[in-house]
Amino acid sequence: MLPKSDWEKLIPHAGTMCLLDAVLAWDARTIHATSAGHARADNPLRGEHGLHAVHLAEYGAQAMAVHGALLARARGDEQVRPGMLVSLRDVQLFEEYVDQLDGHLDVHAECLYADDGGAQYAFRVEHRGRMLAHGRAAVIHPSIADAGAAGPLA
C-alpha cells in the first residue's frame, strides 16, 4: 500500500481536492486506490444535496493521474506532467448521491492506451463490491508551451 504522502506531490491536485487516500495496488496497466473523502462535509465537489455520483468520474480521473505519475516515477521522471481531461465516454451511474455511504470507495483505473500525447483509461468506482459508476476517460498532455498559448480547453 502507498499512503497519500508517498504520491500526492506527483499530481496537481492539492488539499481537499486530492480525493484519493491511498493506493492499494498498481502495476503497468492498472491502479486500485481508496477514498473515504466522499462522506466528508468539506468535500469540494459536494453540493447542496450531497455528493452526486457524477463526481465519481473525477475520482477515476485522479486515479489515472496517480497511475501516470507512479509510472513516470518508476521510469525515473519525478516532474509532474500537466494533463487535461478532455472526454468522458460510456459513463454509467448506479446511485444518485454517494456521500451517505459508509466506509471507503474503491477506485479502479485501467490504462487502455497511452503515448506522449495522452492516455485513455477505463475506470470504475465501487462501494463494498457494488458498482457505483464506470466509464472511460481520455486525457491529453500538452507541452508547456502549447498549454500556455492555447489557453483553457473547453
N, C-alpha and C positions, 0 to 999 in steps of 0.2 A: 504494500500500500504506500502511496505517496501523498503525504499531507499537503494542504494548500501552500504551506510555507516553502515547499520544495519547488513549485512551479508557478506560483502567482506572479512573479516578476517577469515571467516569459510571455505573458499575454497582456494586451492593452486594457483589459477590464480591471477596475480597481474598486476598493471599498465594498460597499454593499452590492455594487453592480457585478462583482465577481461572484457568480451564483453557485458555483460548484465548491464543495467542501474537501473532497479527496478523490484521488484516482485509485480505484481498487485493483485494476489490471489494465495493461496495454501491451500491444505488440505492433508490428509493422503496419497492420491494416486496421486494428480495432482499438477502442478505448471503452472502459467501463468506469464511470465516475458516479459519485453520490452527492446528494444535496439534501439538507434539511431546511434550507432557507425559504422554501415555498410557503412555510407556515409563519414566517416572521412578519410582524406588523410593519417593519421598516423595509420590506422588500420593495425595491424601487419600481417594480413593474406592477405592483398591487394597485388596483383601482378601488373605487367606492364600494363595490360589491365583493371584492376579494381578488385573488389571483386567477385570472381567466386562463383556461388551458391553452389558448393561442400562444401565450408566452412561453410554453414549453419548447417551442421552436428555438427560442433564444438559449435555453438550456442545451439543446442539441448543438447549436452553433458554437457555444462556448466549449463544449466537449471537442468539437472539431478544432477549435483554436488551440486548446491544450494539447491535443494529439499532434497537430502540426509542430507545435513548439517543442514537444518532447522528442519528436523525430529529428528536428533540426539540432537540438542539443546533443542527441546521440551521434550525429554526424560531426559534432564539434563546433556548431554555429550557435552562439549564445545570444545573438542580436534578435530582438523581436521584429518580425516582418509584418508590416501592415497588411491587413486583409479587409475586404469589404464583402459583406453578404449581398449577393446580387439576385438570388432567386430561391424560392421555396416551391417544391413540386409535390404533388400527391400527398399533401398533409391531411391526416385524418385525426380528429379529436374524439375521444371516447368519454369525456367528462367535461362539464361546463366550467366549473371552478375547482381548483385543486388545493387551496390554502387550508381547508379543513381536514385534509388527510394527515393522519399521524405518522410519525416516524420520518423516514427519508424517501427520496425518489432515486431510482436507478436510471442513469442516463447512459445510453449506449450510442456509439457512432462507429460506422464502418466506412473507410475510405474506398470509394468505387473507382476513382481516377484522380491523379494528381500530377502536375508538372510545374515548371517555374512560374507559369501564369496564374495558376489557381488549382482548385480541387472541387470534387463533388463527393458528397457523403450521403449515406443513408443514416437516419437517426431514429431512435425510439426512446420513450420515457415511460417507465413502469413504476408502479407502487405495489409492493408486496406481490409481485408476479403478475399483476393485472396491467394490461396496456392502457396508457392514458393518451398517448399521441405517438404518431410516427410519420415519417416523410423523408424527403430528400432535400438537400440544401447545396447551393453552389457558392463558392467564394472566389474572388479574384485577388491577386496580389499585384497591384500596380506598382511600378517603380516609384521611388520617392519623388522624382522629377515629374512624372506623369500625374501623380496624385495631387500635387500642388497646382499644376497647370489646369487640370480638368475640373477642379472643384468637386463638390459632393456629387455622388451618384444618386440618381432618383430611383 
